[in-house]
């Protein structure tokens, strides 16, 4: 399983974020922003932070074990 690192990389999907993971102890994201989440059970998920709680996007269910988060990359530019 992946563990958060200063240079964030997910071997399952090959995605990397130059800014790295942000600890929930360091700061929390803007409410409603779509994020990649990392939990204390070594799992990744997509979710949002709103109303002071973490929610997984596919079910909008609350999760409690988020330790780190990072914003998703910008969408690719697609030629029409």
C-alpha positions in Angstrom: 0.0 0.0 0.0 1.0 3.6 -0.6 2.1 5.8 2.3 2.1 9.6 2.1 5.5 11.0 1.1 6.8 14.5 0.5 6.8 13.8 -3.2 3.4 12.2 -3.6 3.0 9.3 -5.9 0.4 6.6 -6.2 1.7 3.4 -7.7 -1.8 2.1 -8.3 -2.8 4.9 -10.7 0.6 6.5 -11.5 -0.6 9.9 -10.4 1.8 12.3 -8.7 1.4 15.7 -7.1 4.4 18.0 -6.8 3.1 19.7 -3.7 2.6 16.5 -1.9 0.2 15.3 0.7 -1.1 17.7 3.3 -1.7 16.4 6.8 -5.1 17.1 8.3 -3.1 18.3 11.4 -1.4 20.9 9.2 -4.5 22.4 7.6 -7.9 21.5 6.1 -9.0 22.0 2.5 -11.7 24.4 1.2 -15.1 23.0 1.8 -16.6 21.2 -1.3 -13.3 20.9 -3.2 -12.8 17.4 -4.7 -9.8 15.7 -3.2 -7.7 12.6 -3.1 -7.8 11.3 0.5 -5.5 9.0 2.4 -6.7 7.1 5.5 -5.1 5.5 8.5 -6.0 2.1 7.0 -3.6 2.8 4.1 -6.4 3.3 1.6 -7.0 6.0 -1.0 -10.4 7.5 -1.8 -11.9 10.5 -3.6 -13.9 12.8 -1.4 -14.8 16.2 -0.1 -14.6 18.1 3.2 -17.8 19.9 4.1 -19.7 20.7 7.2 -16.6 19.9 9.2 -16.6 16.3 8.1 -14.9 14.1 5.4 -17.2 12.5 2.8 -16.5 9.9 0.2 -17.9 11.1 -3.2 -19.4 7.9 -4.6 -21.8 7.5 -1.7 -21.5 10.8 0.1 -20.9 8.8 3.3 -18.9 10.2 6.1 -15.4 8.7 6.8 -13.4 9.2 9.9 -9.9 8.0 9.3 -8.6 10.6 6.9 -5.0 11.5 7.8 -3.8 13.3 4.6 -5.3 15.0 1.5 -4.3 16.6 -1.7 -6.2 18.5 -4.4 -6.7 16.7 -7.7 -4.7 17.9 -10.7 -6.2 20.2 -13.3 -8.2 18.6 -16.1 -6.2 18.0 -19.3 -6.6 20.3 -22.2 -8.5 18.5 -24.9 -8.2 19.6 -28.5 -11.6 19.9 -30.2 
